[in-house]
Amino acid sequence: MDSKHRHELEQNDLVVFLTGFNEWWNKYGQVTLILVVIVLGSFTAVRFYNHNKQQAHESAWGALAQSTSPESYSATASENAGAVKALAYLRGADLLLEEATLPAKPEDQEVTPTPAAEGETAEDAPKTQVQVAAPQKQDPAQMLEDALTMYQAVAKDKKVHAVLRINGLLGVACVAEAQGKWDLAAESYDQAIVLAGTKYDVLAQQATGRKAKLEDLKTPVKFAKAAPAPAPVMVQPKADEPKAPTLDLDLSKPPVLPGVTDESADQ
């Protein structure tokens, strides 16, 4: 009797729950379904955004690592933002500054084989070092202007780390020194010192030291003129020295021996 009563009670409770849930669903079911769809959609969108952001981050740093020339660094900077953009500009500007100020590297030599002689193979022919013309490059003045533009882009970008901006200011000062713009160089060093403060004391000391050398750089270095070559000295023989006898040989006549005449020669 008790088990049958409990079974009836359980059935009544289930009926009451289903009846109540049906009433609740009819009243709030549509709103609840919309909220569930919104939550799932938001979660999917956030995961998709984070995934794409991570992929873009890895792609940007990969492009920076693969860049090797000022042109490729400039392209990488134009396609990205933040630290990748700043580093791309700094590295590209460094290459331009180096190419514009340093002498040509001795790497324009190539080994060309001498034509093989008859009867010998090309491997046996000696190889000769020949000097070839260096590849044509941009005008140094234009390269300095391009480097200055890149450095200034980093120095003025307040969204990047302060260390990157300080390096940009130091780069601007270096280009200004190469161009003879001493006021711009001093101003850039001052800005780098202020921005570095005490937090980046090493960079501040570097900027201070380089600014102190500006006065020396303004004065061109003068080299001493080369001494004229000494006149050649002609050694004259002394008057009392005996001179060696000279032989006057006339090869058109037969030699004449002492004590021998023509008649004795005929006999």
C-alpha positions in Angstrom: 0.0 0.0 0.0 2.8 2.4 0.9 4.7 1.7 -2.4 1.7 2.3 -4.4 1.0 5.6 -2.6 4.6 6.7 -3.1 4.4 5.9 -6.9 1.2 8.0 -7.2 2.9 10.9 -5.4 5.9 10.7 -7.7 3.7 10.7 -10.7 1.8 13.7 -9.3 5.1 15.6 -8.7 6.2 14.9 -12.3 2.9 16.1 -13.6 3.1 19.2 -11.5 6.7 19.9 -12.8 5.9 19.3 -16.4 2.8 21.5 -16.1 4.8 24.3 -14.4 7.7 24.0 -16.9 5.2 24.2 -19.8 3.7 27.4 -18.4 7.2 28.8 -17.7 8.4 27.9 -21.2 5.4 29.5 -22.8 6.1 32.6 -20.9 9.9 32.8 -20.9 11.0 30.2 -23.3 11.6 32.4 -26.3 13.6 35.0 -24.4 15.7 32.2 -22.9 16.4 30.7 -26.2 17.5 34.1 -27.6 19.8 34.6 -24.6 21.4 31.1 -25.1 22.0 31.8 -28.8 23.5 35.2 -28.0 25.9 33.7 -25.4 27.0 30.9 -27.7 27.4 33.3 -30.6 29.5 35.7 -28.4 31.7 32.9 -27.2 32.3 31.7 -30.8 33.1 35.2 -32.0 35.5 35.9 -29.1 37.4 32.6 -29.8 37.5 33.4 -33.6 38.8 36.9 -32.9 41.5 35.7 -30.5 42.6 33.0 -32.9 42.9 35.5 -35.8 44.7 38.0 -33.6 47.2 35.3 -32.6 47.7 34.3 -36.2 48.2 38.0 -37.2 50.7 38.4 -34.4 52.8 35.4 -35.5 52.6 36.4 -39.1 53.8 40.0 -38.3 56.8 38.8 -36.3 57.6 36.2 -39.0 57.6 38.9 -41.7 59.9 41.0 -39.6 62.3 38.1 -39.1 62.4 37.4 -42.9 63.1 41.0 -43.8 66.6 41.7 -44.9 66.7 45.0 -46.9 65.4 48.5 -46.3 62.7 47.9 -48.8 61.4 44.8 -47.1 61.5 46.4 -43.7 59.5 49.4 -45.0 56.9 47.0 -46.5 56.6 45.1 -43.2 56.2 48.4 -41.3 53.4 49.6 -43.6 51.5 46.3 -43.2 51.7 46.2 -39.4 51.4 48.3 -36.2 52.8 48.6 -32.8 56.2 47.1 -31.9 56.6 45.2 -35.2 56.2 48.5 -37.1 58.6 50.4 -34.9 61.3 47.6 -35.1 60.9 47.3 -38.9 61.4 51.1 -39.3 64.4 51.1 -36.9 66.2 48.2 -38.7 65.5 49.5 -42.2 66.8 52.9 -41.2 69.9 51.4 -39.7 70.7 49.6 -43.0 70.1 52.9 -44.9 72.4 54.8 -42.6 75.1 52.2 -42.8 75.0 52.1 -46.6 75.0 55.9 -46.9 78.0 56.5 -44.5 80.3 53.5 -44.7 82.6 52.9 -47.6 81.9 50.2 -50.1 82.6 46.6 -48.9 85.3 44.6 -50.7 82.8 42.0 -51.8 82.5 43.0 -55.4 85.1 40.6 -56.5 84.2 37.4 -58.3 86.4 34.6 -59.6 86.2 34.0 -63.3 88.0 31.1 -65.0 90.7 31.9 -67.5 89.9 30.3 -70.9 91.4 26.8 -71.1 94.3 26.3 -73.4 94.3 23.7 -76.1 94.6 20.3 -74.7 93.5 21.1 -71.1 90.2 20.9 -69.4 88.3 23.8 -67.7 89.2 22.4 -64.3 92.9 22.7 -65.1 92.6 26.3 -66.2 93.8 28.8 -63.5 91.3 31.1 -61.9 91.9 34.8 -61.8 90.5 37.5 -59.4 88.8 40.2 -61.4 87.5 43.5 -60.0 83.9 44.1 -61.2 81.9 47.2 -60.8 79.9 47.5 -57.6 76.1 47.2 -57.9 74.5 50.6 -58.5 72.9 51.9 -55.3 70.9 55.0 -54.4 72.2 58.4 -53.8 73.7 58.6 -50.2 71.8 61.9 -49.6 68.5 60.3 -50.5 69.3 57.3 -48.3 69.9 59.6 -45.4 66.6 61.3 -46.0 64.7 58.0 -46.1 66.5 56.9 -42.9 65.6 60.2 -41.2 61.9 59.7 -42.1 61.9 56.2 -40.6 63.6 57.2 -37.4 61.2 60.1 -37.0 58.2 57.9 -37.5 59.3 55.8 -34.5 60.3 58.8 -32.3 56.8 60.4 -32.8 54.8 57.2 -32.2 53.6 57.5 -28.6 51.8 54.1 -28.7 55.1 52.2 -28.8 57.5 51.4 -25.9 59.6 54.3 -24.7 62.8 52.3 -25.4 61.9 52.2 -29.1 61.1 55.9 -29.2 64.5 56.6 -27.6 66.3 54.6 -30.2 64.3 56.5 -32.8 65.6 59.8 -31.4 69.2 58.5 -31.3 68.8 57.5 -34.9 67.5 60.9 -35.9 70.6 62.5 -34.2 72.9 60.2 -36.1 71.4 61.1 -39.4 71.5 64.7 -38.5 75.2 64.4 -37.7 75.9 62.8 -41.1 73.9 65.7 -42.8 75.6 68.4 -40.8 72.4 69.4 -39.1 73.9 70.0 -35.7 70.9 71.8 -34.1 68.6 68.9 -35.0 71.1 66.4 -33.6 71.4 68.4 -30.3 67.6 68.7 -30.0 67.1 64.9 -30.6 69.7 64.1 -27.9 67.9 66.4 -25.5 64.6 64.7 -26.2 66.2 61.3 -25.7 67.7 62.3 -22.4 64.3 63.6 -21.1 62.4 60.5 -22.3 65.0 58.1 -20.8 65.0 59.8 -17.4 66.4 57.7 -14.6 64.5 54.6 -15.7 66.7 54.0 -18.7 69.9 55.5 -17.3 72.2 53.7 -19.8 70.4 55.3 -22.8 70.4 58.7 -21.1 74.2 58.5 -20.6 74.7 57.4 -24.2 72.8 60.4 -25.4 74.6 62.7 -23.1 78.0 61.5 -24.2 77.2 61.7 -27.9 75.9 65.2 -27.5 79.1 66.3 -25.8 81.1 65.2 -28.9 79.0 67.4 -31.3 81.4 70.3 -30.9 84.3 68.1 -31.9 82.4 66.8 -34.9 81.7 70.3 -36.2 85.4 70.9 -36.7 86.6 69.1 -39.7 89.7 67.0 -39.3 92.7 68.5 -41.1 95.4 66.2 -42.4 99.0 67.3 -42.9 100.2 67.7 -46.4 102.5 65.1 -47.7 106.2 66.0 -47.9 107.6 66.5 -51.4 109.6 63.7 -52.8 113.4 64.3 -52.5 115.3 65.1 -55.8 117.4 62.3 -57.2 121.1 62.5 -56.3 123.5 62.0 -59.2 126.9 60.5 -58.2 129.7 62.2 -60.0 133.1 60.4 -60.3 136.0 62.0 -58.6 138.7 63.8 -60.8 141.7 61.8 -59.4 140.1 58.4 -59.9 141.8 56.4 -62.7 139.4 55.6 -65.5 139.3 52.2 -67.0 140.8 52.0 -70.5 138.4 51.7 -73.4 138.8 49.4 -76.3 138.2 50.7 -79.7 137.3 47.6 -81.7 136.8 47.8 -85.4 135.3 44.5 -86.4 135.4 45.4 -90.1 139.2 44.8 -90.2 141.1 41.6 -89.3 143.0 41.7 -86.0 146.7 42.5 -86.2 149.0 40.6 -84.0 152.2 42.1 -82.7 155.3 41.1 -84.8 153.3 39.7 -87.6 153.2 41.5 -91.0 151.2 40.8 -94.1 154.2 39.2 -95.9 154.8 36.8 -93.1 151.1 35.9 -93.0 151.2 35.1 -96.7 154.2 32.7 -96.3 
